[in-house]
Amino acid sequence: MYIFCLFITALAIAGQGEATHLKLAEKRQFNYPLGKLEEKELAESTENIKEYGKIRLLHSVKLAIINGQLEKAKILLREATLSDDFSRTTQIRYLALIHFLENNHEEVVRLLNTSEMLNISTLPQVCLINSMSLLILNKQPLLKKRWKDCKAISMADSINQMSWMQVLIDLRLRDPKVVLENLFKNTNVDNLNKEQLRIVLKLALYLNEQDKIIPRFPLLTEEILSNRTYRELIGMNYFRDLNLTKAYDLLNDLDSANAEVFKGNLFLSQKKFLKAYGQFKLALALKENSSNALERLIPLAWQLNQYNEGTTFVQKLEFKPSEELYQLTLLALFSTMSDDIDAADTYLKRLQARAFSRNPVEIQQLLTYIGVIKNNDYDIDINGNTNCMSKDGIHCWLMYYKYSWPNPIDNLTSERKIHDYEVSLLDKYSQEAINEPLDHPELINQKDIEELDNNLIKLIQD
């Protein structure tokens, strides 16, 4: 009882202490009236907080886009609180950019061809991707109209007069032959400024029209030829024109990714695959995401049995969403050949889930092979019977073998030798010399046959 009374007393004291603490806190939190200067400072502080929140949101959206997290960026934009600082036009502009990156050009056109997005204050920020989407969708009348407005409002801010975009649109809206003929007709590369020269060199490569500008290359100045960027572009034009000697002279002592790719291509043309492989790996070291290097390294890795590295190259190469099946197929093949069976099985299961029953017979055979290696009877039976019904001979043979012999899978995967020594019957009978003549028993004497024939047809005169 005494202990209980002490407990009650302690609770009462604690309650009184807490009440006193709350009263002191209320006094400390008393809001005194603000003066005019303090009200202004408070308003500015609130405005700064809002501005900071907008900047943080845009930072998060941009970071998500750069990292390829497009769905995350969409969610951030759609859940954002719209205000004067973060308007609906800003929201739509970034959504259109995301759809453009996703190759969803119909949605880009839908978002950007509204009255609020065609406003003169918004147009310079969106007209280029709007025009490019219309170009891709081949909506020529609308493209012509939107590009005219875009050029009028953006040309002053363009350092190259939008040359690239103009050429692409001319190729779509006009006769391509006439456009290509006139594009380089009156262009003397030796008289262009550096920015114009860079554009013309790249356009010649892109349009495969390098023969139109190469005759003027000997007139280029030493300053241009000593510049790494222009020297590389000139060398690539020579390479595209199959003038390998001049291309090599210009690119040999450069250590850029494009120069290393060129050297690798040179080794490929000479069928020096190991050296080409080394050059492309060097290009990849200089530029980690070089698609030119990766696209050449993948088949070379297969040919040179570098299966582990091949898997890495496939993972690094950027595939379009429509090409995911190709990527999974390559990953499954390289993983299988590098004996990473679990990874191969995972890739093949993903491939099977996406392609349903449309996988080619080679993929089905690979699925069955993985089942055999993992001794998975269920996968072997499902794949084997299904593909045998589709008249694939290998699967039919496997199922016949499986149901005809005891422990067939164990025998297939066993490394035990069937014979103690190997004998090549082909070598034995084709190379082994026979020293003794063949002895044939004489069943009927030839002389007897001749005498019998003579009795019938009188071969021998009496």
C-alpha positions in Angstrom: 0.0 0.0 0.0 2.9 2.3 0.9 4.5 1.7 -2.5 1.3 2.4 -4.3 0.9 5.8 -2.6 4.4 6.7 -3.6 3.6 5.8 -7.2 0.5 8.0 -7.2 2.4 10.9 -5.7 5.2 10.6 -8.3 2.6 10.7 -11.1 1.0 13.8 -9.7 4.4 15.6 -9.4 5.2 14.6 -13.0 1.9 16.0 -14.2 2.4 19.3 -12.4 5.9 19.5 -14.0 4.6 18.8 -17.5 1.9 21.4 -17.1 4.4 24.0 -16.0 6.6 23.1 -19.0 3.7 23.6 -21.4 2.9 27.0 -19.9 6.5 28.1 -20.3 6.5 26.8 -23.9 3.2 28.8 -24.6 4.9 31.9 -23.3 7.9 31.4 -25.5 5.7 30.9 -28.6 3.7 34.1 -28.0 3.4 35.9 -31.4 4.2 39.5 -31.0 2.7 41.9 -33.5 5.0 42.4 -36.5 6.1 45.8 -37.8 5.9 46.7 -41.5 9.5 45.9 -42.1 9.1 42.5 -40.5 6.0 41.7 -42.5 7.9 42.5 -45.7 10.8 40.2 -44.6 8.3 37.4 -43.8 6.7 37.8 -47.2 10.0 37.7 -49.0 11.1 34.6 -46.9 7.8 32.8 -47.9 8.4 33.7 -51.5 11.9 32.4 -51.4 10.7 29.1 -49.9 8.2 28.7 -52.7 10.9 29.5 -55.3 13.3 27.0 -53.7 10.5 24.4 -53.8 10.0 25.0 -57.5 13.7 24.8 -58.2 14.0 21.6 -56.2 11.0 20.1 -58.2 12.5 21.0 -61.6 15.9 19.7 -60.4 14.3 16.4 -59.4 12.4 16.2 -62.8 15.6 16.9 -64.8 17.6 14.4 -62.8 15.0 11.7 -63.3 15.0 12.4 -67.1 18.8 12.3 -67.3 18.9 9.0 -65.4 16.3 7.5 -67.7 13.7 7.4 -64.9 11.0 8.7 -67.2 8.0 7.3 -65.3 9.3 8.9 -62.1 9.6 12.3 -63.9 6.0 11.9 -65.2 4.7 11.3 -61.6 6.6 14.3 -60.3 5.2 16.5 -63.0 1.6 15.3 -62.7 1.6 15.6 -58.9 3.2 19.1 -58.8 1.2 22.0 -57.5 0.6 24.4 -60.3 1.2 28.1 -59.6 2.3 31.3 -61.4 5.9 30.1 -61.0 5.3 26.5 -61.9 2.7 26.9 -64.6 0.8 24.4 -66.7 2.9 25.3 -69.7 6.1 24.3 -67.8 4.4 21.0 -66.8 3.4 20.3 -70.4 6.8 21.3 -71.8 8.6 18.7 -69.7 5.9 16.0 -70.3 6.3 16.6 -74.1 10.1 16.2 -73.7 9.6 12.9 -71.9 7.2 11.6 -74.6 9.7 12.6 -77.2 12.4 10.6 -75.5 9.9 7.6 -75.5 9.3 8.0 -79.2 5.7 8.7 -78.5 5.5 11.5 -81.1 1.7 11.4 -81.4 1.5 12.5 -77.8 4.1 15.2 -78.3 2.1 16.7 -81.2 -1.1 16.5 -79.1 0.4 18.3 -76.2 2.3 21.0 -78.1 -0.3 22.0 -80.7 -2.7 23.8 -78.4 -3.3 27.5 -78.1 -1.6 27.8 -74.7 1.6 26.1 -76.1 1.6 28.0 -79.3 1.8 31.3 -77.4 4.7 33.5 -78.4 6.3 33.3 -74.9 6.2 29.5 -74.9 6.9 28.7 -78.6 10.7 29.2 -78.6 11.1 26.5 -75.9 9.0 23.8 -77.6 8.9 24.5 -81.4 11.9 22.4 -82.2 10.7 19.1 -80.6 7.2 19.9 -82.0 8.7 20.2 -85.5 10.9 17.1 -85.1 7.8 15.0 -84.0 5.8 16.3 -87.0 8.8 15.4 -89.3 8.9 11.9 -87.9 5.2 11.5 -88.3 5.3 12.9 -91.8 2.6 15.4 -91.2 3.8 17.7 -93.9 1.2 20.5 -94.1 1.3 21.1 -90.3 5.1 20.7 -90.3 5.5 23.4 -92.9 3.4 25.8 -90.9 5.0 25.1 -87.5 8.6 25.2 -88.9 8.0 28.6 -90.5 6.8 30.0 -87.1 9.7 28.3 -85.3 12.3 29.7 -87.6 10.9 33.2 -87.4 11.0 33.2 -83.6 14.2 31.2 -82.9 16.6 32.1 -85.8 18.1 35.0 -83.9 19.3 32.8 -81.1 20.7 30.1 -83.3 24.5 30.2 -83.9 24.3 27.9 -87.0 21.0 29.1 -88.4 19.4 25.8 -87.6 21.2 24.2 -90.6 20.7 20.6 -89.6 17.0 20.9 -89.0 16.5 22.9 -92.2 18.2 20.2 -94.3 16.1 17.4 -92.7 12.9 19.3 -93.3 13.9 20.2 -96.9 14.5 16.5 -97.5 11.0 15.7 -96.3 9.1 18.6 -97.9 11.0 18.8 -101.2 12.5 16.4 -103.8 15.5 14.8 -102.0 17.6 14.6 -105.2 17.2 18.3 -105.8 18.0 19.1 -102.2 21.2 17.0 -102.1 22.3 18.3 -105.5 22.0 22.0 -104.4 23.2 21.5 -100.8 26.9 21.2 -101.6 26.8 22.7 -105.2 28.0 26.2 -104.3 29.8 25.2 -101.0 33.5 25.7 -100.9 34.7 24.2 -97.6 37.9 26.2 -97.7 35.9 29.5 -97.5 33.7 28.6 -94.5 34.1 29.7 -91.0 34.8 27.0 -88.4 31.2 26.5 -87.2 29.9 26.3 -90.8 32.7 23.9 -91.8 31.9 21.6 -88.9 28.3 21.5 -89.9 29.1 20.8 -93.6 31.6 18.0 -92.7 29.0 16.3 -90.5 26.2 16.8 -93.1 28.4 15.2 -95.8 28.9 12.1 -93.5 25.3 11.9 -92.5 24.0 12.2 -96.1 26.8 10.1 -97.6 27.7 13.0 -99.9 31.4 13.3 -99.0 32.5 13.1 -102.6 31.0 16.6 -103.1 33.3 18.3 -100.7 36.5 16.1 -100.7 38.0 17.8 -103.8 38.4 21.1 -101.8 40.1 19.4 -98.8 43.7 20.1 -100.1 42.8 23.9 -99.9 42.1 23.7 -96.1 44.4 25.7 -93.9 47.0 24.4 -91.6 45.0 25.8 -88.6 42.0 23.6 -89.6 44.1 20.5 -90.1 45.9 20.9 -86.8 42.6 21.1 -84.9 41.6 17.6 -83.6 37.9 18.0 -84.2 38.1 19.0 -87.8 41.0 16.6 -88.5 38.8 13.8 -87.3 35.8 14.8 -89.4 38.0 15.2 -92.5 39.6 11.8 -91.9 36.1 10.2 -91.5 35.0 11.7 -94.8 38.1 10.2 -96.5 37.3 6.8 -94.8 33.7 6.9 -96.0 35.1 7.6 -99.5 37.3 4.5 -99.2 40.5 6.6 -99.4 42.0 4.6 -96.5 45.5 5.9 -96.9 44.6 9.6 -96.4 42.2 8.6 -93.6 44.9 6.7 -91.8 47.4 9.6 -92.2 44.9 12.0 -90.5 43.6 9.7 -87.8 46.5 7.6 -86.9 48.0 9.8 -84.1 44.6 10.8 -82.7 43.4 9.1 -79.5 39.7 10.0 -79.7 37.0 7.3 -79.6 36.1 7.9 -83.2 39.7 7.6 -84.3 40.1 4.3 -82.4 36.9 3.0 -84.0 38.3 3.9 -87.4 41.5 2.0 -86.7 39.4 -1.0 -85.6 37.4 -0.8 -88.8 40.7 -0.8 -90.7 41.8 -4.0 -89.0 38.4 -5.5 -89.6 38.7 -4.9 -93.4 42.0 -6.8 -93.2 40.4 -9.6 -91.2 42.7 -9.0 -88.2 39.9 -9.6 -85.7 42.0 -9.7 -82.5 43.6 -6.4 -83.3 40.3 -4.9 -84.2 38.9 -6.2 -80.9 41.6 -4.4 -79.0 41.0 -1.1 -80.9 37.3 -1.1 -80.2 37.9 -1.8 -76.5 40.3 1.2 -76.5 37.5 3.3 -78.1 35.2 2.1 -75.3 37.7 3.1 -72.7 37.8 6.6 -74.1 34.0 6.8 -74.5 32.1 4.5 -72.2 28.8 4.4 -74.1 30.3 4.5 -77.7 27.6 2.6 -79.7 29.9 2.4 -82.7 32.5 0.4 -80.6 29.9 -1.7 -78.8 28.1 -2.7 -82.0 31.4 -4.1 -83.3 32.6 -5.6 -80.1 29.6 -7.8 -79.6 30.0 -10.0 -82.7 33.8 -10.0 -82.2 33.4 -11.2 -78.6 31.3 -14.1 -79.9 33.8 -14.9 -82.7 36.8 -14.7 -80.3 35.1 -16.7 -77.5 35.1 -13.8 -75.1 31.7 -14.6 -73.8 31.9 -12.9 -70.4 33.0 -9.6 -72.0 30.3 -10.1 -74.6 27.6 -10.1 -71.9 29.0 -6.8 -70.5 29.0 -5.2 -74.0 25.3 -6.2 -74.5 24.4 -4.8 -71.2 26.1 -1.5 -72.0 24.6 -1.1 -75.5 21.4 0.9 -75.5 18.5 -0.9 -77.1 15.2 0.6 -78.1 12.1 -0.8 -76.2 11.1 -2.6 -79.4 14.5 -4.3 -79.5 14.3 -5.8 -76.0 13.8 -9.3 -77.3 17.1 -9.1 -79.3 18.9 -7.9 -76.2 17.5 -10.7 -74.0 18.4 -13.3 -76.7 22.0 -12.0 -76.9 22.3 -12.0 -73.1 21.0 -15.6 -72.9 23.4 -16.8 -75.6 26.5 -15.2 -74.0 25.5 -16.4 -70.5 25.0 -19.9 -71.8 28.4 -20.0 -73.5 30.1 -18.6 -70.4 28.5 -21.4 -68.3 26.4 -18.9 -66.3 23.4 -21.2 -66.6 21.2 -19.5 -63.9 21.6 -16.1 -65.6 20.8 -17.7 -69.0 17.7 -19.3 -67.6 16.5 -16.0 -66.2 17.0 -14.2 -69.5 15.2 -17.0 -71.4 12.3 -17.0 -69.0 11.9 -13.2 -69.5 12.2 -13.7 -73.2 9.6 -16.4 -73.1 7.2 -14.3 -71.1 7.5 -11.4 -73.6 7.4 -13.3 -76.8 4.8 -15.9 -75.8 4.9 -18.7 -78.4 6.5 -16.6 -81.1 10.1 -17.5 -80.2 12.1 -18.9 -83.1 13.0 -22.6 -82.9 16.7 -21.8 -82.0 15.5 -20.1 -78.8 13.2 -23.0 -78.0 16.2 -25.3 -78.4 18.3 -23.2 -76.1 15.5 -23.3 -73.5 15.5 -27.1 -73.7 19.3 -27.2 -73.5 19.2 -25.2 -70.3 16.6 -27.6 -69.0 18.9 -30.5 -69.8 21.9 -28.9 -68.1 19.8 -28.2 -65.0 18.1 -31.7 -65.2 14.7 -30.0 -65.2 12.3 -32.7 -66.4 9.3 -30.4 -66.5 11.0 -27.9 -68.8 12.4 -30.7 -71.0 9.0 -32.4 -71.4 7.0 -29.1 -72.0 9.5 -27.7 -74.5 10.3 -31.1 -76.1 6.8 -32.2 -76.7 5.5 -28.8 -77.9 8.4 -28.3 -80.3 8.3 -31.9 -81.5 4.6 -31.3 -82.4 5.9 -28.3 -84.4 8.1 -30.7 -86.4 11.5 -29.8 -84.9 13.7 -32.8 -85.4 16.1 -32.2 -82.6 13.3 -32.0 -80.0 11.7 -35.2 -81.5 15.0 -37.0 -81.2 15.5 -35.8 -77.6 12.0 -37.0 -76.6 12.5 -40.4 -78.3 15.9 -40.7 -76.6 14.5 -39.7 -73.2 11.7 -42.2 -73.3 13.7 -45.1 -74.8 16.8 -45.3 -72.5 17.3 -45.4 -68.7 18.7 -42.2 -67.1 19.1 -40.4 -70.5 19.8 -37.0 -69.1 22.5 -38.3 -66.8 24.2 -39.9 -69.8 23.9 -36.8 -71.9 25.6 -34.6 -69.3 28.1 -37.2 -68.1 31.7 -36.4 -68.9 32.7 -40.1 -68.6 34.3 -41.6 -71.7 32.4 -44.3 -73.5 35.7 -46.0 -74.7 39.0 -46.3 -72.9 40.7 -45.1 -76.1 39.6 -43.2 -79.1 39.6 -44.9 -82.5 38.9 -43.0 -85.7 37.4 -45.6 -88.1 37.7 -43.1 -90.9 41.4 -42.7 -90.4 41.8 -46.5 -89.8 40.3 -47.5 -93.1 41.4 -44.6 -95.2 45.1 -44.3 -94.1 46.1 -47.8 -93.0 48.1 -49.6 -95.7 47.0 -53.1 -96.7 50.2 -55.1 -97.4 48.6 -58.4 -98.2 46.6 -59.0 -101.4 42.9 -59.9 -100.9 42.4 -63.6 -101.2 39.1 -64.5 -103.1 38.0 -68.2 -103.2 37.5 -69.4 -106.8 34.1 -70.8 -106.9 33.8 -71.2 -110.7 36.7 -71.4 -113.1 36.6 -68.9 -115.9 37.8 -71.5 -118.4 34.7 -73.6 -117.6 32.4 -70.7 -118.4 34.2 -70.1 -121.7 33.8 -73.8 -122.7 30.1 -73.8 -121.9 29.6 -70.6 -123.9 31.6 -72.1 -126.8 29.2 -75.1 -126.9 26.3 -72.7 -127.3 27.6 -70.0 -129.7 30.8 -71.6 -131.0 33.2 -68.9 -129.8 36.1 -71.2 -130.6 36.4 -72.7 -134.1 36.8 -76.4 -134.4 
